[in-house]
Every structure is written in structure tokens, then in C-alpha cells.
Amino acid sequence: MKKVLIIEDVIYVISDYEEELEGKCELLFARRKDDALSLFDENLDNLDAIVIDGSLSHGGNLDTLDIVEHIRKSGYTGDLIANSSTYNDKLVEAGCNLRCMNDAKKFIPKQLISLLGL
């Protein structure tokens, strides 16, 4: 079964992933930066895709660029998808190779189904 790491702090967005993808692939969720880094490091060799939000803070500030850099420096070459309503360009500059369609988070689960052939 394909495995996807979702780095996202908004509950209703997480629910969208669960509704669309549960049973089709294994989902790992991280709502905080330290959890994201731990889950990534523990599953590096088994991840088929990673989706990352630009902000995991309540202030909405861009605070995940260091996670993107850590992922790419680790040697991970799989799909790393920017999924931010505001910061997709910056996430792509930092190392994401894909971005959500139309800058709308709700499309990512469907994009993953297509990308992973689920």
C-alpha cells in the first residue's frame, strides 16, 4: 500500500484527506513541525509522497521551509507537494516539485489519487 505523509494543521483539511484517501493508501499526519520531522525520518524509505502546508502556526506565518530543506537534504527524491493557500511559490523554490492545483487545498486528495495511481 502506498504511504503518504501529510503535514497539515487544519482539522477540516485533514478530514478531507481521510474521506478521500482512507483505505486507498496509508496516511501519516503531522500537525506540528517536530512531528513532521520525526514521521519523515522514521518513514523515509517508505514514503511515496509528501504534502506540506506553508504554515503550521496559528499566526499563518511561513514556517515550514526548514522542513522542505530537511526532506531534500535527506536524499528523498519522491514527490513533495506544496499545499498552501499563500506560500506555494516559496515552497516550490525551497524544494517542492509539485503544488496544489489552483492553490486550493481541497483538490489535493484528488491530485494524489491521480499521482499515485490509486
C-alpha positions as CSV (number, residue, x, y, z in Angstrom):
1,M,0.0,0.0,0.0
2,K,1.3,3.5,-0.9
3,K,2.3,5.7,2.0
4,V,1.7,9.5,2.2
5,L,2.9,12.0,4.8
6,I,0.5,14.9,5.2
7,I,2.0,17.9,7.0
8,E,-1.1,20.0,7.8
9,D,-2.5,21.7,10.9
10,V,-6.1,22.4,9.9
11,I,-8.6,19.8,11.0
12,Y,-11.1,20.1,8.2
13,V,-8.3,19.7,5.6
14,I,-7.1,16.6,7.4
15,S,-10.7,15.3,7.3
16,D,-10.8,15.8,3.5
17,Y,-7.7,13.6,3.2
18,E,-9.3,10.9,5.4
19,E,-12.6,11.0,3.5
20,E,-11.0,10.7,0.0
21,L,-8.0,8.5,0.7
22,E,-8.6,6.2,3.6
23,G,-8.3,2.6,2.6
24,K,-6.6,3.6,-0.7
25,C,-3.2,4.4,0.9
26,E,-1.6,4.7,4.3
27,L,-1.8,8.2,5.6
28,L,0.5,9.7,8.2
29,F,-0.5,13.0,9.7
30,A,1.7,15.6,11.3
31,R,0.2,18.8,12.7
32,R,3.4,20.2,14.2
33,K,6.9,20.6,12.9
34,D,8.6,18.2,15.3
35,D,6.0,15.5,14.5
36,A,6.6,16.1,10.7
37,L,10.4,15.7,11.1
38,S,10.0,12.6,13.3
39,L,7.5,10.9,11.0
40,F,9.6,11.7,7.9
41,D,12.8,10.4,9.5
42,E,11.1,7.2,10.6
43,N,9.5,6.5,7.2
44,L,12.0,8.0,4.8
45,D,12.5,4.8,2.9
46,N,8.7,4.0,2.6
47,L,7.1,7.3,1.6
48,D,5.5,7.6,-1.9
49,A,4.6,11.3,-1.5
50,I,4.6,14.1,1.0
51,V,2.2,17.0,1.1
52,I,3.2,20.1,3.1
53,D,1.4,23.2,4.2
54,G,3.3,26.5,4.3
55,S,2.2,27.4,7.9
56,L,1.7,25.2,10.9
57,S,1.4,28.1,13.2
58,H,-1.8,29.9,14.3
59,G,-0.4,33.2,13.0
60,G,-0.3,32.0,9.5
61,N,3.4,32.7,9.0
62,L,5.5,30.8,6.6
63,D,7.3,28.3,8.9
64,T,7.8,25.1,7.0
65,L,10.7,25.9,4.7
66,D,13.2,24.2,7.0
67,I,11.1,21.0,6.8
68,V,11.3,21.1,3.0
69,E,15.0,21.7,3.1
70,H,15.5,18.8,5.6
71,I,13.5,16.5,3.4
72,R,15.5,17.3,0.3
73,K,18.9,17.2,2.1
74,S,18.0,13.7,3.4
75,G,18.1,12.4,-0.2
76,Y,14.3,12.0,-0.6
77,T,13.6,12.2,-4.3
78,G,9.8,11.5,-4.3
79,D,7.0,13.9,-4.8
80,L,6.9,16.8,-2.3
81,I,3.7,18.7,-2.9
82,A,3.3,22.3,-1.7
83,N,-0.2,22.8,-0.3
84,S,-0.6,26.3,1.0
85,S,-3.2,28.9,0.3
86,T,-0.5,31.5,0.4
87,Y,3.1,30.2,0.2
88,N,3.2,27.6,-2.7
89,D,5.7,29.6,-4.7
90,K,8.1,29.8,-1.8
91,L,7.7,26.1,-1.0
92,V,8.5,25.3,-4.6
93,E,11.6,27.5,-4.5
94,A,12.7,25.6,-1.4
95,G,12.4,22.2,-3.0
96,C,8.8,21.1,-3.6
97,N,8.4,19.6,-7.1
98,L,4.6,20.0,-7.3
99,R,1.9,22.3,-5.9
100,C,-1.8,22.1,-5.3
101,M,-3.9,22.8,-8.3
102,N,-5.5,26.2,-8.4
103,D,-4.0,26.9,-5.0
104,A,-7.0,25.2,-3.5
105,K,-6.3,22.7,-0.7
106,K,-9.5,20.8,-1.4
107,F,-8.1,19.4,-4.7
108,I,-5.0,17.7,-3.3
109,P,-6.7,14.4,-2.3
110,K,-7.9,14.0,-5.9
111,Q,-4.5,15.0,-7.2
112,L,-2.9,12.4,-5.0
113,I,-5.3,9.7,-6.3
114,S,-4.1,10.5,-9.9
115,L,-0.4,11.0,-9.0
116,L,-0.2,7.7,-7.1
117,G,-2.4,5.7,-9.4
118,L,-4.9,4.8,-6.6
